[in-house]
């Protein structure tokens, strides 16, 4: 599974970083999220899926 955050949609709600802090980090500049690793370890897949489902902007893109 791979994940990334669509920068054009992210509004910095921080829900993804709360759901999967090992995968998402927030920018010190604008608070927007980014995925720190494109490849998601199997033990974190459920957390990433939860993060994607709670994103109000649907900015989290999961593939694979």
Wavefront OBJ file of the C-alpha trace (Angstrom):
o trace
v 0.000 0.000 0.000
v 1.212 3.513 -0.827
v -0.119 6.823 0.472
v 0.315 10.492 -0.265
v -1.453 13.721 0.604
v -2.872 15.906 -2.160
v -1.377 19.300 -1.271
v -4.074 21.133 -3.201
v -6.816 19.677 -0.999
v -5.224 19.493 2.458
v -6.438 22.213 4.818
v -4.434 21.158 7.871
v -7.200 19.693 10.022
v -4.551 17.378 11.639
v -6.865 14.353 11.847
v -4.527 12.188 9.777
v -1.555 12.899 12.037
v -3.658 11.968 15.056
v -4.837 8.711 13.440
v -1.454 7.645 12.013
v 1.357 9.719 13.542
v 4.041 7.365 12.209
v 2.947 8.065 8.626
v 1.765 11.680 8.548
v 3.594 14.792 9.698
v 2.431 18.378 9.779
v 4.322 21.267 8.228
v 5.690 23.826 10.674
v 5.055 26.447 8.001
v 1.360 25.998 7.191
v 0.163 22.998 9.216
v -0.617 20.933 6.137
v 0.078 17.224 6.232
v 2.433 15.119 4.219
v 3.159 11.415 4.215
v 6.622 10.736 5.599
v 6.820 7.403 3.811
v 5.139 6.465 0.564
v 5.119 2.767 1.386
v 2.946 1.923 4.371
v 4.146 -0.933 6.604
v 1.478 -3.638 6.883
v 0.952 -3.054 10.615
v 0.001 0.597 9.937
v -2.391 0.028 7.021
v -5.529 0.141 9.182
v -4.423 3.432 10.764
v -3.798 4.968 7.331
v -7.204 3.814 6.103
v -8.792 5.366 9.198
v -6.914 8.605 8.548
v -8.134 8.685 4.961
v -11.731 8.070 5.972
v -11.693 10.895 8.531
v -10.082 13.512 6.275
v -12.737 16.211 5.710
v -11.094 17.272 2.448
v -10.488 13.707 1.163
v -6.871 14.745 0.580
v -5.323 11.355 1.423
v -4.733 9.145 -1.601
v -4.150 5.424 -1.063
v -2.983 3.147 -3.875
v -2.059 -0.487 -4.092
l 1 2 3 4 5 6 7 8 9 10 11 12 13 14 15 16 17 18 19 20 21 22 23 24 25 26 27 28 29 30 31 32 33 34 35 36 37 38 39 40 41 42 43 44 45 46 47 48 49 50 51 52 53 54 55 56 57 58 59 60 61 62 63 64
